[in-house]
């Protein structure tokens, strides 16, 4: 009797253990790979849940003073009147005098002051080029009545996304545009978690960027309403990459990158109707010519030996060691490649996360590769490879984001 009872208890324990192991294995499998049927489906895999994550490696510059708006209008490529009355910030870019990218940036009105609007702005840039941007601002300051200071230690930036993300700024989800001088901007109510913020309009459903004082947003974490789950900064980077959103010095290479090739125009970071600014000529000339042969696109890295030459999955267990700006080569016989294409690599690798990344690619070759994918599943004669730091070569599968304007693919 005892033996039978013990046997039944052991069977129940074994069944429960097996069930737990099965659930753990299912959770593990869900965490080790994300599979989709089409590459553009990656753009939406993280959009269904309310989540937030710290955006790492960012620096801040504060510009204030009576001339701050006019000064910044001439220093960057977006239109300051869109934010001079307060409200959400905007994406922009700082260029070198030759028209190449110095840094992509967000500019936020601080939304403070007794006599609102108070002319004070926060500039968020990649921490690796932060001092270059501040040095350029100091150089062009001359007699402008502005104060420029480093504010990196005072602020932290968070990305928030999901169906309820717009509720965090107390708004109805309406994206503010130009506010007339003297107009009022709704700053939020008791649900607002930050006075300095921006609607991230670089791609659909990117969510919000919240800038908070470090005593609110670091160490203890951002204080969020119930239902929002904090995630690692790697998930933000992976989500950004899968949507095809370039960010930081790995994608906007200082002194090399061109604003339109890095999709700054598609991401609403360039205003083509504004007046003169530093580096304007190359950007405007490229825009009016209407010819951009290269752009930053999302890519996946795959291995030929295990059947993942074109994986259509993000593998959390594998991240190839690829140097930034490594050359992407086309894999076909030399006799089939025109001489010009033999000399010029089809692309260069930018930021990466696991086996996903961004790359500056020639659009003509991306289109040829996409046509081949539809025709034969990607095992045809057109393929791309990149050499890793351990001398291993991996395949590169590029695609054009679905949110690009019609005719841009």
N, C-alpha and C positions, 0 to 999 in steps of 0.2 A: 504493500500500500504506500509506504513511504517512498519506495523506489519509483512507483508509478507517478506519484505526485511530483516528485523531484524531476522526473523525466518531462512531465508536462510543463513544469516551470522553466526547465532548460530550453524546451522547444519554443516557449513564448519569448524568453530572453533572446534566443537565437534569431527568431523571426523579427523581433524589434530591432536587434542589432543589424540584421541584414537590411531592414527597411531604412534605418538611419544611414548605413553605409551607402545604400542606393541613392538616397536623397543627397548625401554629401558628394557622391560621385557626379550626380546630375548638376549640382551647384558648381563643382569644380570644372566640369565640361563647359558650363555656361560662362565660366570665367576665363577659360583658356583660349577661346576662339569665338569670333563673331562671323557668321556666314551669311551671305546674301545671294540673291539670284542675279542682280545687276549691280554694277559698281556704284551707280548713283544712289542706290538704296542705303549706302553707308551714311549719307547726309542726314538721315532721320533716325538712326538707331538709338540715339541717346535723348531724343526730344520728348519722350512720353512721360517722364518723371520729373518732379520738382527737385532740383539738385543745385548745389553750389560748390565752388572750389576756389582756392587761392590761386591767383595768377602770379607765378614766381618770376623772379629776376627782372623786376620793373623798378625804374627810378622816377623821381618827381622833381620838377622845377616849378617854383612859384614866381609868377610875373604879376606885379601889382603896380598901381600908380595911375594918374590921370590920363596918361598916354598909352596905357597898356593895350587897349583894343586896337588903336591905329598902328601901334608898333608891331603887334602880332599879325595884323592883316598883311603887312609887307614881308613877313618872315616865313610864312607857310602857305600851302596851296589850297586851303579851303577858305570859306567865307565867314569871317568873324561876326558880321551883323546877324547871323543865324543864332548866335548864343550870347550876344552882348547884353541882352536884357535878362539873362539868367536862364534857369531851367537845365535841361540835359546838355551834356557835352557832345563833341563830334569827333570823328576820325579825320586825320589830316596827315601831312607829310612835310618834313623839312628837307630841302634840297641843297646841294652844293651850288656854288656860282656857275658851274658847268652844266647844271641840270640833272646830275645824278642824285640818287637818294642818299641822304645822310641818315634819316631814321623815319619810320612810321611812328605816329603818335596819336594820342587822344588829348584834346584840349577841353578842360572843364571850367565853366564859371563856378566860383566858389559859393555863390548864393548866400553871401553874408554881408553885413554892413548896416549901419544905422540908416544911411541914405541909400537904400537899394535902388538901382543896382550898384554894388560896390565894384570898382574895376580891379578885380583880382581873379587870376586864372591859375589853374594847375595844369601842367604839361606832363603827361605820362609817356615815357619812352622806355626802350630796352636799357637796362642798367649798364650794358656793355658800351653803349654809345652816349650815355647820359651826359658825360662831361664834355664830349664834342659838341653836343647841341647847346649846352650852357655856355661854352666858350664862344660859339658862333653868335649867340644872342648878346653876350657881353661885347663882342667885337662891333656889332651893328647898332648898339645902343646909342652911341654918340651923345646928343643932348636931350634925348627923349626922357620924359619924366616917368621913369619906370624903375622899379626895384626888382632885381633878379637874384634869386637865392635857391640853394639846394634844399629840397624838402623831402628827400628820400626817406630819411629816418622818421618822418612824422606821419606818413600815410602808407596804407596797404590797399591793394586792389583785389576785388573778388569778382568772379563771373557767376551769374545766377541764371538758370534757364529752367524751362518747364511751363506747363499750362498756367500756373498762378504767379509767374515771375513779375508781371507788370503790377500786381497788387502791392508790391513792396515799396513802390514810390507813391502810393496813394492815388494812382491815376486809373483811368478806365482803359488804358492800353493805347490811347491816342498818342501818336508820335508827333511831337511838337516841331513845327517848322520855324519860319521867320516870325519873330514877335515884334510888332511895331513899337517904336520908341514911346515910352510912357505906358505900354501895356503891362498887364499883370500876368505872372507865371505862377501856376499852382505848385507849391513846394511839397505837398504831401500832408498826411495827417498822422494820427498816432500809429498807423501801420508802417510808416516809412522807416527804413533802417539806415538811410544815408541821405545827406543833403547834396552830396556831390556824386553824380551818377551820369550814365549815358545809356541810351538804347543802342545796343550793339547791332547796327544795321549792315554789317559787312556781308552777311549771308542770312537767309531766312531762318528764323527761330534761334538766332545766336543768344538771345536773351538780354540781360542787363550787365553793365559793369558798374560796380559800386565802389566808391573810394571812401574809406573810413580812416579815422585817426587810429594810429597804431595801438593805443590803449583799448580800442574797441575791436580791432580786427586782427590782432596778432596775439600769439600765445594762447589765449583762451578760445580763439576762434570767433567768427562772426556770429552775432546773436540774431538768429533767424526764427520766424514763426514755426509752429509745429507743422510737420508734413514735409519740410525741406530737409534733404539728406546731404550731409557734407561728404564730398568725394576728394580723392587725391588730385593734386595739380596735374598729374599725368593724364587723368581722364579729360580734363579741360584741353590739354594739348592735343590728345588723340582726336577728340571731337572737332576741334578747330581744323586739324589737318584733313580729316575725312570730309569736311565741308568745303575744303579747298581755300581756306582763309590763311593768307600769308601774314606773319607777324614776327617782328623782332629782327635782330641782326643776321640770323641764319638765312632768312628769306629776302630781307631788304639789305643787301650787302652794301656797306658804306662805300661810297665813291664809285660803285660799279652798277648797281641796279638802276633801272629806269622805272619811273612811277607807273606808266601804263603797262609795262611788262609784268609788274608785280600785282596787277589788277586793282590798283588804288582807285582808278576811275570806276570800275565795276562795284567797288565796295563803298562808293559815295564819299571818297576822301579827297576828291579834286573838284574845284569849282571853276568851270571854264569861262565864266562870265565876269570874273572879278578883275581888278586892275593888276598892276605889276607886283611881283614878289620875287624873292631870290630864287634863281634857277628856272624861271618861268619859260624861257624861250624854247628849250628842248621839249618840254611837256606840251606846250601849245602847238609847236610845229608837228610833233608826232600825231597829235589829235586831229589836226586839220588835214594832214595827209591821209589819214584814215587807214594806215597800214601798220599793223603790229604783228610781226611774224612770230614772236615768242611770248609766252605767258606762263605764269606759275599755275601748275595743275597738280591735283593729288595723284599719288602713285602707290602701288603695292609692290613689295619685294617678295619674290618667290624663288624656290629651289627646284631645279629640273629633276634631280634624282629621286625625290619623293612625290613626284606628281603634282607639285604646286608651282609650276612655271607661271601660270596665271591663276593665283589661288582664290580670288574672290572671297577671302576671309582675312580677318585680323587675328594673328596668332600671338597671344599674350606670352607664350613660352619662348619666343625667338625674336631677337632684335639684332640684325646684322650690324657690325661695326663699320659704318660708312662715314668717311670724312665729309664735312660740310664742303660744298662746292666741288665734290668729286665729279668727274666727267662721266656722263652716260653715253655709251657707244651703241651703235646699231649692229646687230648680229646677222649679217648676210655676207656672201662672198664679195670680195673687193670688186670683182668685175661687174657686179650689179649695182654698185654705189657710184653715183657721179663723183668726179674728182673733188668738187667743192664740198660735198657732204663728207668725204673722207677726211678733209682738213678740219672741218668744223663739227664738233660733237653735237648730237641732237639735243643735249640738255645737261643740266647740272643739278645736283641734289641740294636741297635746302634743309629745313627742319624735319625731324623724324620722330616717330613714337612707335615702338615695337617694329612690325614689318610694314608700317605705313609711313608715308612721307609726302613732302611737297618737292616739286622739281620745276625748274625753268626749262620748258620744252618748246621745240619748234612745232607750231600748231599744225602745219601741213603733215608732219609725221605722226602726230597724235591722231589726226583724222584718218590717216591711212591705217593705223593700228586699230582704231575703233571699227572701221569698215571690215577689216579682217576678222575681228572678234565676232561680228554678226554673221559673217559668211562661214567660218570654219571653227569657231570656238577658240581661236587664238593660237593654234598650233601650226600656223602657216609660216611663210618665209620671213615676215617682218617681226623682229623681236629686239628688245633693248636689254643691255646688261650694264652693271656698274661693278667696279672692283672694290672689295672691302679692304680694310686696313690689314687683315690677316692674309691678303692676297687671294681670297676666295672671290669668285664672281657669282653674282645673283641676278636674276631676271628682274626687269622693271616693267610694270604694267600701268600705263597712264590712262586717264580719262578726263573729259571736260565736265565740270560741275553743271548740274541741271539748271541752276539759278542764273547762269550767264545770260545776257540779253540774246534775243533771237538773232540768228545770223552770226553769232560770235564763236560758235563751236567749229 
